Amino acid sequence: MNPISPRVLLIRGMLAGLLAGVAAFLVAYVLGESKVDAAIAIEEAGAAAAHEHAEEGPVSRALQATAGLGTGTLLYGVALGGIAALVFCYALGRLGRFGPRATAALVSGGLFLTVNLVPFLKYPANPPAVGDPDTVVRRTTLFVLMIALSLLLAAAALFLGRRLAPSLGNWNASIVASLGFVVTVGIAYALLPGINEVPADFPAALIWQFRLASLGIQVALWTTFGLAFGFLAERAIAPAAAPQEAVQPTS
């Protein structure tokens, strides 16, 4: 493979992240916005029943669901794409004899697992009208803490796997490291406080539909990024297969 500047991969990562942001926006608009509208309707109905005035935001709901959502997902995708590209630069050649596409897939899957799935299982997303406004700082802090712990435990598992590989072999070392990651994440789940602020009369089906849509957005984002960045990285790194003519000695 050709040596290449991390800057080149960073640019390609941000481009792949932009494409991933487009995919995330489409999934969010199709699957998520209807659930948000339903939750807002429940919140407004509760405010009306309590004779409270529901304050309108400075940005209309229609603009939030289109331009606002699109801008947010695109910027989110570009930012994560740049970070993932830097992780790819470090991981390439250090995870085994994997090429650019396989490494991109492993990096995308690993970041989805640690940044999204593990925190989601402890602190899943909730739609509007769910959650006490007075605890938003505490809830955000716990969620960020869960992300940090997930990343640190994943890094420790990778380190453990590499240390055990010479004695146990790559396969057995990977199993031991994966089990260690699962056990330590379970301990973190048990030690961190839970959050249960769902109103008793809020539809359970709507909550899970919203949560599944939220998870689907992340799946679409990381899948698109892994495929797009793997293609772009391979084009940048792998040498072109061009047949060369052998030079025949003249008699």
VOBA-1610 file (N, C-alpha, C; in pm, whole numbers, padded with zeros to 5 digits, always signed):
BEGIN
Met+00083-00119+00000Met+00000+00000+00000Met+00087+00124+00000Asn+00035+00228-00062Asn+00109+00353-00070Asn+00104+00427+00063Pro+00217+00486+00108Pro+00210+00575+00224Pro+00129+00699+00189Ile+00048+00744+00283Ile-00042+00855+00252Ile-00056+00944+00374Ser-00074+01071+00352Ser-00087+01167+00460Ser-00221+01149+00531Pro-00222+01159+00666Pro-00351+01153+00737Pro-00448+01263+00692Arg-00394+01374+00644Arg-00482+01482+00597Arg-00569+01435+00481Val-00512+01354+00391Val-00588+01304+00277Val-00703+01215+00327Leu-00673+01129+00423Leu-00778+01042+00477Leu-00879+01121+00558Leu-00832+01227+00626Leu-00925+01311+00702Leu-01028+01375+00610Ile-00983+01426+00497Ile-01075+01489+00402Ile-01174+01386+00349Arg-01123+01268+00317Arg-01213+01163+00267Arg-01309+01116+00375Gly-01262+01115+00500Gly-01350+01078+00610Gly-01463+01178+00627Met-01431+01306+00614Met-01535+01408+00627Met-01633+01401+00511Leu-01583+01368+00391Leu-01673+01353+00277Leu-01765+01233+00297Ala-01708+01121+00344Ala-01791+01005+00374Ala-01890+01036+00485Gly-01846+01116+00583Gly-01937+01157+00690Gly-02052+01241+00639Leu-02024+01324+00538Leu-02131+01404+00477Leu-02235+01314+00412Leu-02189+01212+00340Leu-02283+01116+00280Leu-02360+01040+00388Ala-02290+01006+00496Ala-02357+00938+00606Ala-02461+01028+00672Gly-02431+01159+00679Gly-02528+01253+00734Gly-02654+01261+00649Val-02637+01252+00517Val-02754+01251+00428Val-02841+01129+00456Ala-02776+01012+00469Ala-02851+00889+00498Ala-02921+00899+00634Ala-02852+00955+00733Ala-02914+00970+00865Ala-03032+01065+00861Phe-03020+01172+00782Phe-03131+01267+00770Phe-03254+01200+00708Leu-03233+01121+00605Leu-03346+01055+00539Leu-03418+00960+00635Val-03340+00882+00710Val-03401+00790+00807Val-03471+00867+00917Ala-03407+00974+00966Ala-03468+01053+01072Ala-03598+01118+01027Tyr-03598+01167+00903Tyr-03719+01235+00853Tyr-03833+01136+00831Val-03799+01020+00775Val-03904+00922+00742Val-03954+00850+00866Leu-03862+00807+00953Leu-03901+00723+01066Leu-03918+00800+01197Gly-03843+00908+01215Gly-03842+00973+01345Gly-03934+01090+01363Glu-03954+01170+01258Glu-04029+01295+01275Glu-04175+01271+01310Ser-04233+01166+01258Ser-04373+01139+01293Ser-04386+01105+01441Lys-04285+01037+01497Lys-04289+01004+01640Lys-04270+01130+01724Val-04185+01222+01678Val-04167+01349+01749Val-04296+01429+01748Asp-04362+01435+01633Asp-04489+01508+01624Asp-04594+01449+01717Ala-04599+01315+01724Ala-04696+01251+01813Ala-04667+01283+01959Ala-04538+01285+01996Ala-04503+01317+02134Ala-04534+01463+02167Ile-04509+01553+02072Ile-04540+01695+02094Ile-04690+01715+02111Ala-04768+01641+02033Ala-04914+01651+02045Ala-04961+01607+02183Ile-04900+01502+02237Ile-04935+01457+02371Ile-04897+01562+02475Glu-04778+01622+02456Glu-04733+01726+02548Glu-04825+01847+02545Glu-04867+01889+02425Glu-04957+02003+02413Glu-05094+01973+02469Ala-05140+01847+02450Ala-05270+01810+02506Ala-05266+01813+02658Gly-05154+01769+02716Gly-05141+01774+02861Gly-05136+01916+02912Ala-05069+02006+02839Ala-05064+02146+02880Ala-05202+02210+02871Ala-05278+02174+02767Ala-05413+02230+02752Ala-05504+02181+02864Ala-05488+02053+02900Ala-05572+02000+03007Ala-05541+02066+03141Ala-05415+02108+03157Ala-05376+02175+03280Ala-05394+02326+03270His-05454+02374+03161His-05478+02516+03138His-05348+02596+03137Glu-05242+02533+03081Glu-05115+02602+03069Glu-05096+02648+02926His-05018+02751+02910His-04990+02803+02777His-04861+02741+02724Ala-04872+02672+02615Ala-04755+02611+02553Ala-04680+02716+02473Glu-04559+02745+02515Glu-04481+02847+02447Glu-04430+02797+02312Glu-04443+02880+02211Glu-04392+02846+02079Glu-04246+02886+02070Gly-04165+02799+02010Gly-04023+02826+01995Gly-04000+02932+01889Pro-03877+02987+01886Pro-03845+03089+01786Pro-03840+03032+01645Val-03827+02899+01632Val-03821+02833+01501Val-03943+02744+01489Ser-04010+02753+01375Ser-04131+02675+01355Ser-04099+02526+01351Arg-04200+02445+01381Arg-04183+02300+01380Arg-04149+02250+01240Ala-04208+02308+01137Ala-04180+02266+01000Ala-04035+02290+00964Leu-03980+02404+01007Leu-03840+02434+00978Leu-03748+02344+01058Gln-03786+02311+01181Gln-03706+02220+01261Gln-03697+02083+01196Ala-03808+02035+01140Ala-03813+01900+01084Ala-03747+01889+00948Thr-03714+01999+00886Thr-03654+01995+00752Thr-03513+02054+00754Ala-03504+02186+00745Ala-03373+02251+00738Ala-03293+02231+00867Gly-03360+02242+00982Gly-03289+02224+01108Gly-03236+02083+01124Leu-03322+01986+01096Leu-03281+01846+01107Leu-03170+01814+01008Gly-03185+01864+00884Gly-03084+01837+00783Gly-02949+01898+00819Thr-02949+02021+00865Thr-02824+02086+00902Thr-02757+02013+01017Gly-02835+01975+01116Gly-02779+01906+01231Gly-02718+01772+01195Thr-02788+01691+01116Thr-02737+01559+01081Thr-02615+01568+00990Leu-02613+01666+00899Leu-02497+01680+00810Leu-02372+01721+00889Leu-02387+01819+00978Leu-02273+01860+01059Leu-02228+01747+01151Tyr-02323+01675+01206Tyr-02291+01560+01292Tyr-02215+01455+01213Gly-02260+01427+01092Gly-02193+01327+01009Gly-02052+01369+00972Val-02033+01495+00934Val-01899+01544+00897Val-01804+01536+01016Ala-01851+01578+01133Ala-01766+01575+01252Ala-01726+01433+01288Leu-01823+01342+01292Leu-01791+01203+01325Leu-01706+01139+01217Gly-01729+01178+01091Gly-01647+01124+00983Gly-01501+01162+00998Gly-01474+01286+01038Gly-01336+01328+01061Gly-01272+01253+01176Ile-01347+01236+01286Ile-01293+01163+01401Ile-01267+01017+01365Ala-01363+00955+01294Ala-01347+00815+01255Ala-01229+00797+01160Ala-01204+00895+01073Ala-01090+00886+00982Ala-00960+00886+01059Leu-00951+00966+01165Leu-00830+00967+01247Leu-00812+00834+01321Val-00923+00778+01368Val-00915+00646+01431Val-00870+00542+01329Phe-00919+00554+01207Phe-00880+00463+01099Phe-00729+00472+01073Cys-00675+00593+01073Cys-00531+00611+01051Cys-00450+00535+01155Tyr-00495+00535+01278Tyr-00424+00463+01383Tyr-00447+00312+01372Ala-00568+00272+01335Ala-00603+00130+01337Ala-00547+00053+01218Leu-00526+00119+01105Leu-00483+00050+00985Leu-00348-00019+01008Gly-00348-00150+00993Gly-00227-00229+01014Gly-00206-00275+01155Arg-00284-00223+01250Arg-00268-00262+01390Arg-00375-00360+01437Leu-00476-00385+01355Leu-00583-00477+01392Leu-00569-00613+01324Gly-00458-00635+01260Gly-00439-00757+01184Gly-00415-00725+01038Arg-00413-00827+00958Arg-00384-00810+00816Arg-00513-00777+00740Phe-00573-00664+00774Phe-00696-00618+00709Phe-00663-00504+00615Gly-00731-00503+00500Gly-00714-00395+00405Gly-00793-00273+00446Pro-00790-00167+00364Pro-00861-00043+00399Pro-01011-00061+00418Arg-01075-00138+00330Arg-01221-00153+00342Arg-01258-00230+00468Ala-01187-00339+00497Ala-01217-00416+00617Ala-01188-00334+00742Thr-01079-00258+00741Thr-01047-00174+00857Thr-01153-00066+00877Ala-01199-00006+00768Ala-01306+00094+00778Ala-01433+00034+00836Ala-01464-00089+00795Ala-01583-00156+00850Ala-01567-00184+00998Leu-01447-00228+01040Leu-01423-00255+01182Leu-01428-00128+01265Val-01369-00020+01213Val-01373+00107+01285Val-01516+00158+01297Ser-01592+00152+01189Ser-01732+00198+01193Ser-01814+00115+01291Gly-01799-00018+01284Gly-01872-00103+01377Gly-01832-00080+01521Gly-01702-00062+01544Gly-01655-00038+01681Gly-01705+00094+01738Leu-01704+00199+01655Leu-01752+00328+01703Leu-01903+00327+01725Phe-01976+00259+01638Phe-02120+00245+01661Phe-02147+00174+01792Leu-02072+00067+01817Leu-02091-00009+01940Leu-02063+00075+02064Thr-01949+00144+02064Thr-01905+00214+02185Thr-01972+00349+02205Val-01994+00421+02095Val-02048+00557+02107Val-02200+00558+02110Asn-02262+00459+02047Asn-02408+00461+02035Asn-02478+00347+02107Leu-02443+00223+02073Leu-02521+00110+02122Leu-02507+00089+02273Val-02383+00087+02323Val-02364+00063+02467Val-02429+00174+02551Pro-02408+00303+02522Pro-02481+00405+02599Pro-02633+00397+02581Phe-02678+00361+02460Phe-02822+00353+02434Phe-02889+00249+02521Leu-02822+00135+02541Leu-02883+00029+02621Leu-02899+00067+02767Lys-02815+00160+02815Lys-02827+00207+02953Lys-02919+00328+02962Tyr-02900+00423+02872Tyr-02979+00546+02873Tyr-03039+00568+02734Pro-03149+00497+02702Pro-03208+00513+02569Pro-03270+00650+02549Ala-03280+00687+02421Ala-03336+00818+02386Ala-03485+00821+02419Asn-03533+00939+02454Asn-03674+00960+02484Asn-03730+01073+02398Pro-03856+01062+02361Pro-03918+01168+02281Pro-03952+01290+02365Pro-03992+01400+02302Pro-04038+01516+02379Pro-04152+01478+02473Ala-04166+01552+02581Ala-04266+01529+02685Ala-04225+01420+02781Val-04110+01359+02762Val-04060+01257+02854Val-03933+01311+02918Gly-03932+01318+03049Gly-03815+01368+03119Gly-03844+01498+03192Asp-03789+01508+03312Asp-03806+01628+03394Asp-03706+01734+03349Pro-03753+01855+03312Pro-03659+01960+03270Pro-03555+01994+03375Asp-03587+01973+03502Asp-03493+02007+03608Asp-03376+01909+03617Thr-03388+01792+03552Thr-03281+01692+03560Thr-03204+01678+03428Val-03221+01772+03336Val-03159+01758+03205Val-03006+01758+03215Val-02951+01839+03305Val-02804+01842+03320Val-02754+01709+03375Arg-02823+01655+03473Arg-02783+01527+03531Arg-02793+01416+03428Arg-02901+01414+03351Arg-02918+01310+03250Arg-02812+01320+03141Thr-02781+01442+03099Thr-02679+01460+02997Thr-02542+01418+03048Thr-02512+01452+03173Thr-02383+01414+03232Thr-02368+01263+03239Leu-02472+01194+03281Leu-02466+01049+03290Leu-02449+00985+03152Phe-02516+01041+03053Phe-02505+00986+02917Phe-02363+01003+02863Val-02306+01122+02881Val-02169+01147+02835Val-02071+01059+02912Leu-02094+01042+03041Leu-02009+00955+03121Leu-02014+00811+03071Met-02132+00765+03029Met-02145+00630+02977Met-02069+00615+02845Ile-02072+00717+02762Ile-01994+00713+02638Ile-01845+00705+02668Ala-01798+00788+02762Ala-01656+00788+02797Ala-01613+00653+02853Leu-01695+00596+02941Leu-01663+00465+02997Leu-01661+00358+02888Ser-01755+00364+02797Ser-01760+00267+02688Ser-01634+00273+02602Leu-01589+00394+02569Leu-01468+00409+02489Leu-01345+00360+02565Leu-01334+00394+02694Leu-01219+00351+02772Leu-01217+00199+02789Leu-01332+00138+02812Leu-01337-00007+02828Leu-01308-00078+02697Ala-01352-00020+02585Ala-01321-00079+02455Ala-01171-00072+02427Ala-01110+00042+02459Ala-00965+00056+02441Ala-00890-00044+02529Ala-00936-00062+02652Ala-00872-00160+02741Ala-00888-00302+02687Ala-01004-00332+02629Ala-01026-00465+02571Ala-00933-00489+02452Leu-00915-00387+02368Leu-00822-00401+02256Leu-00679-00424+02305Phe-00639-00349+02406Phe-00505-00365+02463Phe-00487-00504+02521Leu-00589-00552+02592Leu-00583-00686+02651Leu-00573-00792+02543Gly-00651-00777+02437Gly-00648-00875+02329Gly-00511-00883+02263Arg-00449-00769+02242Arg-00316-00768+02179Arg-00211-00828+02271Arg-00224-00807+02402Arg-00127-00863+02495Arg-00142-01015+02506Leu-00265-01065+02494Leu-00288-01209+02509Leu-00268-01286+02380Ala-00268-01217+02266Ala-00259-01284+02137Ala-00137-01374+02123Pro-00016-01332+02164Pro+00099-01421+02145Pro+00088-01553+02221Ser+00022-01553+02335Ser+00013-01675+02416Ser-00113-01756+02387Leu-00224-01689+02359Leu-00351-01759+02338Leu-00389-01774+02191Gly-00327-01696+02105Gly-00372-01694+01966Gly-00474-01583+01946Asn-00485-01534+01822Asn-00573-01421+01795Asn-00719-01450+01829Trp-00768-01569+01793Trp-00910-01601+01815Trp-00943-01606+01963Asn-00866-01684+02040Asn-00894-01696+02184Asn-00874-01564+02256Ala-00772-01489+02215Ala-00749-01359+02278Ala-00865-01264+02251Ser-00920-01269+02130Ser-01035-01183+02096Ser-01157-01220+02179Ile-01177-01351+02202Ile-01291-01395+02283Ile-01276-01348+02427Val-01157-01364+02483Val-01133-01321+02621Val-01151-01171+02635Ala-01097-01095+02540Ala-01109-00949+02546Ala-01255-00906+02531Ser-01330-00972+02444Ser-01471-00938+02425Ser-01552-00968+02551Leu-01526-01083+02612Leu-01595-01116+02737Leu-01561-01016+02846Gly-01434-00975+02851Gly-01395-00874+02950Gly-01469-00743+02929Phe-01485-00705+02801Phe-01558-00582+02770Phe-01704-00592+02815Val-01767-00706+02785Val-01908-00724+02821Val-01925-00721+02973Val-01836-00788+03045Val-01847-00794+03192Val-01828-00656+03253Thr-01726-00582+03208Thr-01701-00451+03266Thr-01811-00351+03230Val-01867-00362+03110Val-01980-00276+03076Val-02099-00309+03165Gly-02122-00438+03191Gly-02229-00477+03282Gly-02210-00421+03422Ile-02086-00419+03469Ile-02058-00360+03600Ile-02087-00211+03599Ala-02048-00143+03489Ala-02078+00000+03478Ala-02228+00025+03477Tyr-02303-00060+03407Tyr-02449-00049+03408Tyr-02504-00058+03550Ala-02449-00153+03626Ala-02501-00175+03761Ala-02465-00060+03856Leu-02348+00000+03838Leu-02303+00104+03930Leu-02364+00240+03898Leu-02384+00270+03770Leu-02440+00400+03735Leu-02589+00404+03767Pro-02640+00517+03812Pro-02783+00525+03847Pro-02869+00517+03723Gly-02987+00460+03740Gly-03083+00453+03631Gly-03166+00580+03624Ile-03232+00597+03511Ile-03320+00713+03490Ile-03455+00661+03441Asn-03559+00691+03515Asn-03694+00648+03477Asn-03789+00764+03503Glu-03804+00849+03402Glu-03890+00966+03416Glu-04005+00964+03315Val-04041+00845+03269Val-04150+00833+03174Val-04283+00844+03248Pro-04370+00936+03206Pro-04501+00948+03271Pro-04580+00818+03261Ala-04658+00791+03362Ala-04733+00665+03365Ala-04834+00655+03252Asp-04885+00768+03205Asp-04988+00764+03101Asp-04931+00783+02961Phe-04800+00784+02947Phe-04741+00803+02814Phe-04742+00670+02740Pro-04782+00668+02613Pro-04792+00542+02538Pro-04656+00471+02527Ala-04651+00348+02575Ala-04526+00273+02570Ala-04483+00243+02426Ala-04582+00219+02339Ala-04550+00188+02200Ala-04478+00306+02132Leu-04523+00427+02162Leu-04460+00545+02102Leu-04317+00562+02150Ile-04292+00532+02276Ile-04155+00543+02329Ile-04062+00448+02255Trp-04103+00323+02240Trp-04015+00225+02176Trp-04002+00251+02027Gln-04107+00300+01963Gln-04094+00337+01823Gln-03993+00451+01805Phe-03998+00547+01896Phe-03902+00658+01890Phe-03760+00607+01915Arg-03745+00520+02013Arg-03611+00469+02044Arg-03555+00385+01930Leu-03638+00303+01870Leu-03592+00223+01756Leu-03556+00312+01638Ala-03634+00418+01616Ala-03601+00512+01509Ala-03468+00581+01536Ser-03445+00618+01663Ser-03318+00682+01700Ser-03201+00587+01675Leu-03218+00461+01711Leu-03112+00364+01686Leu-03093+00339+01537Gly-03203+00339+01462Gly-03194+00320+01318Gly-03119+00432+01249Ile-03131+00553+01301Ile-03055+00667+01245Ile-02906+00642+01258Gln-02863+00594+01374Gln-02721+00567+01395Gln-02673+00450+01311Val-02756+00349+01295Val-02719+00236+01209Val-02699+00283+01065Ala-02791+00365+01016Ala-02778+00418+00880Ala-02653+00503+00865Leu-02624+00586+00966Leu-02508+00674+00958Leu-02378+00594+00953Trp-02360+00500+01045Trp-02233+00427+01050Trp-02218+00327+00938Thr-02329+00268+00893Thr-02321+00177+00779Thr-02280+00251+00653Thr-02344+00365+00629Thr-02309+00446+00512Thr-02165+00494+00520Phe-02124+00539+00637Phe-01987+00586+00651Phe-01887+00473+00625Gly-01911+00356+00683Gly-01818+00246+00666Gly-01801+00206+00520Leu-01912+00201+00447Leu-01905+00164+00306Leu-01839+00273+00223Ala-01880+00398+00246Ala-01827+00509+00165Ala-01680+00534+00196Phe-01645+00536+00323Phe-01506+00565+00357Phe-01415+00449+00319Gly-01463+00326+00331Gly-01384+00213+00289Gly-01348+00222+00141Phe-01444+00260+00060Phe-01419+00277-00084Phe-01320+00390-00110Leu-01342+00506-00046Leu-01255+00621-00069Leu-01113+00596-00016Ala-01104+00532+00100Ala-00972+00505+00157Ala-00894+00406+00072Glu-00962+00305+00022Glu-00893+00207-00062Glu-00843+00270-00191Arg-00924+00359-00248Arg-00881+00428-00370Arg-00758+00516-00345Ala-00749+00569-00223Ala-00636+00657-00192Ala-00511+00581-00152Ile-00529+00465-00087Ile-00416+00393-00030Ile-00362+00286-00123Ala-00452+00202-00175Ala-00408+00087-00252Ala-00350+00132-00385Pro-00237+00075-00426Pro-00180+00113-00554Pro-00264+00062-00669Ala-00264+00137-00777Ala-00339+00095-00895Ala-00273-00028-00956Ala-00357-00122-00993Ala-00307-00246-01053Ala-00286-00222-01202Ala-00171-00182-01236Ala-00140-00154-01376Ala-00036-00252-01425Pro-00066-00333-01528Pro+00032-00429-01577Pro+00154-00359-01636Gln+00268-00411-01603Gln+00391-00355-01653Gln+00455-00453-01751Glu+00505-00400-01859Glu+00568-00483-01959Glu+00711-00517-01915Ala+00740-00642-01930Ala+00876-00685-01895Ala+00973-00638-02003Val+01088-00596-01961Val+01190-00549-02055Val+01272-00669-02102Gln+01264-00696-02229Gln+01335-00808-02287Gln+01474-00766-02332Pro+01575-00839-02297Pro+01710-00805-02342Pro+01721-00821-02493Thr+01790-00731-02554Thr+01810-00737-02698Thr+01934-00816-02730Ser+01927-00894-02836Ser+02041-00976-02877Ser+02118-00910-02991
//
